[in-house]
Amino acid sequence: MLSRRRLVIDAPLGILASYIYGALGGAAALAAGEGPLHFGPPTRFDYAWLVDEARRRSTVPYEAPSPALPAVFKDLTYDEYRDIQFRDGAQIWRDANLPFRLDAMPAGFYFTDPVSLNIVDGDTSREIKPTAGLFEIGAKLPPEAKETALPFSGFRVRTQINAPDVWDEFLVFQGASYFRAVGKGQLYGLSARGISINTAEPQGEEFPLFRSFWIAKPAAEDRVLNIYALLDGPSLTGAYRFSARPGTDTIVDVEMSIFARQELTYLGLAPLTSMFLFNSTNRYEFDDYRNAVHDSSGLQMMTGAAEWLWRPVTNPATLQISAFVDKSPRGFGLIQRPRRAADYQDLEAHYELRPNLWVEPIGDWGQGVVELIEVPSKRETDDNIIVFWRPNVPVPKGGSLTTSYRLYWGTKPQLPEGMGSFTATRIGRSLDGERVLFVLDTAGVPVDGPPLDVGLSTSAGKVSDATIEPNPDTNSARVSFEFDPKGETLAELRLLLSREGQPVSETWLYRWTPRP
C-alpha cells in the first residue's frame, strides 16, 4: 500500500489552491539557459531514438539509481518536504506565452530516486541542471539547504483549465512510474502507473522507475503536451510517449514499448491505484463522522462482447484478488459514483471531486484478465485498490511488447442510452438476523412500464426474496434480496435487470466475504 497520495492531497499548490503568476521574470534569459534555470548542452532527440535506447539498455544488467541526496536533504519529514517549493521565477515557459507551464519537483521524503528532466525544442533536447536557488527553502530546514543543489523527483504541469487567468496544476509525474491528472474542477485522487510487475504475487512486487523525462515545448496554439519517458527496472526497460489534452475530461494517450530483461509472466498493463476505506457496506468498522471515505467506489468494465459490468470495490478483512476473464476488452476503469458533498461530509478532502479514470485500449489486446486487487486498510492515506489488464501470454526474456491506450481523467465513461446503472450498494441483516440483506439503488431504471425481471445468482450459498420497488428520491428502481452463505466464506454474486427479455441495466457483481 502507498502513502504518497497524501502529498498531492495536502500540497499547498494543489488544484484548488489556484496560483496566479505575474508577468515578471526574464523569458529571454531562461531561453538562453541563464538566470534561475541552467541547461546542459543540446543533443538530438526523437521517439525512435528513445525506443532504441530502451532496447539497448535491456541488453545490459540493471543498475539501480543512486539517491545522491545531499546530506542536508536526507531523512526529511513530511512537513520539511512540504516546505520546499519550486521558485515562481524559475517556472518553465512562464513568460513564453505558451499554453503550458512546468514546475520541477524536489527529491526527498518518499521520493529519493532522482530523475533527469529535459526540454525538447524541435529535434533538440537540453537537460535542466539542478542548481542551488531553484527551490524556495522554508524555515523548517537549516540555512545551508538554500545553498545546496537539490535533485529532481518529477514535475507538475499547469494550464488554464479552470479560469483564463489562473494556472492550475492538472498533471504530475512523481515516484517510480506513477502519474495522475484531473479534469476541469476536480481534485487529485487515484493514480496511474507506467507498468506493474508481480503485483500481489508471492515473490514480491517490482517497481520500475521513470528515470528520465523529455517534455516537448508546445507551440502557442497547441492544446496537447507531449511527454516522453524512459522506464528502467530489474526485469524490463521501456519507452513511453504521453500526449496530454486537458479539459472537462483530461485525456492522456499512452504509447509504450517495453523490452524484457527477464520473462514477464505477471505483467499488468495500464495499472490504476486508488483508495477505498469505507462506505455504507462497511461503515460499522469505522468510528468516523463521515458517511464515506474513498477515491473510487467501483470497477467498471466494458467487455469485448460489449457487456457493461459494475463491481463495487471493498475494504476486505483479508487480501482479495479477482480476475475477470475477457478477450479484446473495450475499456475498464475505477469510478467515483457518489457526487454530492453530502455523500461524504468532508469539507477538506472533497471526495465528491475526485476523477474517474477510464482506460480505453487502442488496438486488440487479445485474451487476458482485468485483475482487481483489494488490500485491507485502516487509513485513508493508503492506496489499497489496484486494477490492471494482465495478458495471457507472457513476454519472454529478450522479447518486447508495444501497445497503446487512452486514459480519460474526469467523468467518462457514459453508459449507452437506455441502460441503467447501480448507484449504491448497501448491506445489512435480514429482519430475523439470519441472512445478509442487500439493497441496491439504480439510476435510469424506471419501475413504470412492463415488469422488471431480476436475474440473480450466486456461486455459493443461496439468494432469495428478490424485490423491486420504486425509489421516489431517484425516480428509479430499488432492488433488494437476501443471501444465506450456508457456511461458505466467499461467494460471487451477480445481478442483471431486464425487461421483456432485454437488459435495462449494467451487470452488478459483488464478492461477499464474512465480516471480520
N, C-alpha and C positions, 0 to 999 in steps of 0.2 A: 504494500500500500504506500501511497505517496502523500507527503505533506506539503510539497512545494506549491500546491494550489492556493494555499493561504497567502502567499506572497503577492499573487495577482489580485486577489480579492481585496487585500488591505493596502495595496500600493497607493501612495499619495497621488500618482499620476494615472490612476485608473480611469476607466472610460467615462464615468460620471463626474470625476474631478477634472472638468474641462480646463485646458490650459491655453490661454490666449498668448500668442507670441507676437512681439512687436517687430518693427522693421529695422532694428538696429543690427549692426554686425557687418562684416566685410565679405560679401559674396565673392568678390574678385580674389581676395586673399585665400578664401577656402578653396576656390577653384584651382589656384596655383599651388595648393598644398602647403600654404603658410598659415600663420595665426594659430588658433586652437587645434586644428587638425594637421597632422603630419602624415604624408603618404610615402609609400615605398616606390621604387622605380616601376615604370609601366611594363606590362607583359601582355602578350596576346591571350585572348580568351574567347572560347565559344563552347557550346554544349557538347559538341562532338569531342573536343579535347577533354572535357570533364569525364565523359563516358570512358574514353581511352585511359585516363588517369586512374579511374576506379578499377578498371580491368587490370591495369598494370599492378596496382597495389595488392590486388587479390592474390597475386602470384608470389608475394614475399610475406614473411611472418609478420604477424600483428605486433605493433609496438604501442603500448598504452601511452597516452599523453602524460607529460609531467605537469602537475598542477602549477608549479613555478610561481606560486603566490608569494609576493614579498612578505617578509615576516610580520610587518605591521598589519597586514590584512588577513593573517591566518586566524582560524578559530573565531570568526566573527559570530556574534549573537544575532538573533533576528532583528532586534532594534538597531544594532550597529550597522547591519547591512542596509536596512531601510534608510539610514542616514547618509547614504551615498547616492547621488543623483547626477545624471549626465547634464553637463552645462548647457543652458539655453543657447548661449552664443556659439557652441560647437555643433549644434544640431545640423545634420547633413541635409543640404538643399534648403536651408532655412530661408534664404534670401534669393533663391533662384527662380521664383515664380513657377514652380512645378507643382503637380497635384499631390505629391507625397513628400514626407519628411521622415528622417530616421534618427533614432537615439540608440547609441551603443549602451549595453547593459554590463555592469561590473561583475567580475568574478568574485566569489566569496560565498559564505554560508553554505547552502547545499550545492552551489554552482561553482565547483572548484576546477572543472576542466576548462582550460582556455580554448577559445575559438578565434580563428582569423576572420576578419571582415574586409571585404574587397568591394570597391565600387567599379562597375563596368560602364564604360562610355564607348559605344560602338563595339569594336573588336579589341579594345584595350582595357586592361584591368590594373588597378593600383590598390595595394593593401593599405588600410588605415593603421597607423602605428600607435600602440598605446603609449601615451606620454603623460607626465605629471600635469595636472591642471585640467584634464578633460572632464573630471568629475567634481562636483561640489561635495566637499567632505564636511559633515556636520560635527557638532561639538562632542558627540559620543565617542569619536575616535581621537587618538593622540595627534598633536600638531604635525609630527613628521609624516603622517599619512598624506598631507597635502602636497608634499614634495616627492611623492613616490608614484611611479607609473603603475597603473592597475590593469591587468589583462582584461579582455572582454569575455563575457559568457554567453552573449547573444545580442539581440537587438529588437526594438519595437518600431512599428510603422504607424505613422499618423496621416490622417487626411481629414477633409471637411465633410465627414459622414453625417453629422447631425445638424450643423449650422454653418453658414458660409463664412463666419468669422472665427470659428473655433476649430483648432486642430486636435481632434480626438484620436486616441490610440485605438486601432481596430485589429491589429495583428502583432503577435510576438512569437519569436523563436528563442527558447532558452531551456537548457538542461537536456542532456542525452539527445534524443531525436524528437523532443516534444515541441509542439506549437499549438497555438489557439487563436481564435478570431471571434469577432462579434459582428452582427448586423446592426442596422440603424436602431438606436435607442436601447441597446441591450448591454448587459454586463457579462464579463468573462465568467465562464462556467467550466464545462468539460474541455478536455484536451484531445488532440490527435497526436499520432506518432508516425515517424517515417516507416517503422517496421517493428514487429515483435518476434522474439525468438524464445522458444521454450517457456512460454508464459504458463504458469501453474503446473509445470512439469517437475518430476522429482529431481532432475539434475540441476534445477535452478535456472531462473530467467537470466538471459543475457541482454544488456542494454547497450547497443551500438551508439556511437556518437556522431552528430553532425560536427565535423572538425573544422570545416571551412565553409564560408558563405560568400557568394558573389551576388551583389544586388545591382541590377541594371538601371542606369539612370533613365528615367522616362522623359518623353517629350512633353511640352506644355499641354498638349491636347490629349495625352494618353489617360485612360481610365483603368489600365491594367499595369500592375507592377510585377516584373519577372524577377524571381529569386532562384538562385542555383545553390546546391549544397552537395558536399562530399561526405558520405557516410562511411564510417570505419568501425570495425569491431573484430573480435577474435574469430568469428565464423564467416564474416562476409564484408564486402565493401559495396558502395552504391553511389550512383549519380542521380540527382534529383533536380527537376525543374518545377517550380511552383509559380503559377500565374494567378495573382490575386486581384479580384474585382470587388471593391467594397460597395455596399448598397443595402437596401432593405434586407435582402439576403446577401451576405458576403460569400462570393463563390471563389474557391481555390481549386484550380486544375492542377493535378499532380501527375507528372510523368517520371517514371523511375526505371532504372536498370540496375540490378543487383548481381553481384558475382560472388560465388560461394568459395570460401577458403576451406570450409568443412561441409559435409552433407547437411542440408537444411530440411530436416524432417518435420519439425514443429514450427512452421513459419506462419506468421499472421500478417495478412495484407490489410491496409487501411485500418490500423488499430485505433480504437477510441477508448478513452479513460474518463470515468465520471465518478460522482459521489451520490450515494443514496444512504441516508441514515434511518429515517422513519417517515411514515405517513399513517393513514388510518388502518393499514394492515398490521402494523406492529407498534402502534402508538403506546401500548401498555408497557413496553420495555423501557421507556424514557420518561424521566421526570422533567418535563420541559414545558414552558408556557406556550410554545408554538404548535401549530396544527401539523406541520410537516417540515422536514428539512431534507432537501435533495436538489441536485443539479439536473437530474434526469429522472423521469418517472417510469420509463419503459423502453423496451426494444421494439422497434417497428421494422418489418421486413416486407419486401415485395419479391416473391419468389420468381424463378424462371418461368413458372406456369401462370404468372400474373395473379397469384393469390396473395392477399394482404393479411399479414399476421401481426398481432399485438401481444406482447409478453410483458406485463408489469415486472419491474425488477424488484428484488427483495434484499434485505439485510439478514442473511441466514445465520443460524446458530453455528453451522459448520460450512467450510468451503464447498461451493456448489459449482459444477461445470455442466453446462447444457450445450448440446450440439444440434443444430438444425440443418439437416441434410438438404442440399439443393444442387441444381445444375443451372448454370448460366444465370446467376442472381441478377435481378434488375435494380435492387437497392436495399440498403439496411441502414439503421442509424439509431442513436439514442435521443429520445424525445422528452421534452418537458411539457406535459399537457395542462396541468393546472396553471392558469394565467392570471388569477386575481391575487392582489395583495392579501386579501382575507384568507386565501388558501394556506398562507404561511405565517402571517402576523410577525414578520421580521422586517423592521424598518431600516436595518443596516445592510443585511445580506441581499434583500430583494430577489429571492429565488424565482419570483414570477418573471424576472427579466433575463433569465439565463437562456441561451440559444439552444435550439435543436441542432443536431449535427447529422446530416444525411449523406451517405456515401452512394454515389451512382457509378457503377463500373462503366468504363469505356472499352468496348470490345467484349468478347466472350471469355468469361473467367472459368468456364468448364465446370467440372464437378468438385465439390468440396463441402464445407460446412460453415455456417455462421456460428461462431463459438461465443458463448456468453459465460463469463466468469464472475461470480458473486462472492465477495470476501467478507467475512464477519467484521464489523466495525463498531466502535463505541464513540467515535469522534467525527465531527463534520469536517475536520481538517484533513481527513484521509480519503484519497480516491480508492474506492473499493469495487467499482464496476468496470469491467473490461469487455470489449466486443471487437471481433475482427473476423476476416474471412480466411479460412485455412484451406488451401488447395489440397486435393487428394494426392497429387503427385509431388514428391519431394524434389528439391533442387540438388543434384548430385555435386560432390566436390569437384571444383573446376567448371561447373556449369553456371548458367546465368538465367535470369528471368527479367523480361521487360514488360511493363504493363502501365496502364493509365487509369485514372478515376477522377471524379469530380466531387468536391466537398461543398455542401451548402450549409453555412452557419446562419441560422435565422429561424424562419417559420416553416420551411419545407420539411416534410412532404405534405401534399394535399391529397386526400382520398378522392377517388373518382366520384362524380356526381351520382347521388342516389345511394351511396354506401355509407352506412352509419359507423360511428367509432365508439369505443368503450372509454369513457372519460374518468371513471372512478371504480376502483375495486375495494370493497370493504369486507372485512372478515370478523365474525364473532361466533357466538354459540347459539345453537337452537334453543327454543324455549325450555325444553326439558334438560338442557345442558349435555346431552348425549352425543350430539353431532356438531360438525363445523357448518356455520351458516355463511354463505357467500352472497353479497348484494352488489350487483354491477349496474352502474348508471351508463346510459348511452347518450349520444347526440346524433340527430339526423335519422332516428328510427321512430316515426310516429306510430302510435298504437291504433289510431283510426284506420279503417280500411279492412282488407282481407286479413284473416287471422295470421298472427306471427307464430312460427314454429321454432322451437328451441332444440337445436342439435347439440346434445350434451353427452360427453363421455369422459371416462377416467381410465388410466392404466392400472389402477389398483383401488381396492375399496369399492364403495358403492355411492352413486349420486341419486338423489331423489327429490321429489316435491319442487320441480322447476315451475316457477310462476312468473308471469309477465303482468305488469301494471303500469299505468301512465304516471310519469313524474311531472307534476304541473310546473315545477321550478325549471325544468329543462325542456318541457314540451316534447319529451321523447320517452322511450321505454325504460323501465327499471326491471331487471331480471334478478331473481333470487333462486337459490337452490340449496339443498343440504348435502353434506358429504360425510360419510362414515368411513374412516380409514380401515376399520376392521383389523386393527393391529399392525397395519403396514406403516413404514416410516418414510415413504416417499410415494407420491402419486403425481402423474402428469394429467392435468385437467384441460379440457378443450370444449369450447362453446361457439356456435355459429347460429345467428338468427337468419331465418329465411321466410319468404312469403310466396305462396303458390309455387314452391319448388325453386325459387331464385334467391340467392344470397342477398340480404339487405344490410349486412354488417361485415366488418372485418372478422377474422377468426381470432378469438380470445384464447390465449394459452396461459397456463399457470402451473408452476411446480410447487406442490404443497409438501412441507416438512413439518414435523411437530414443533410446537412452541418449546423454547428452552426451559 
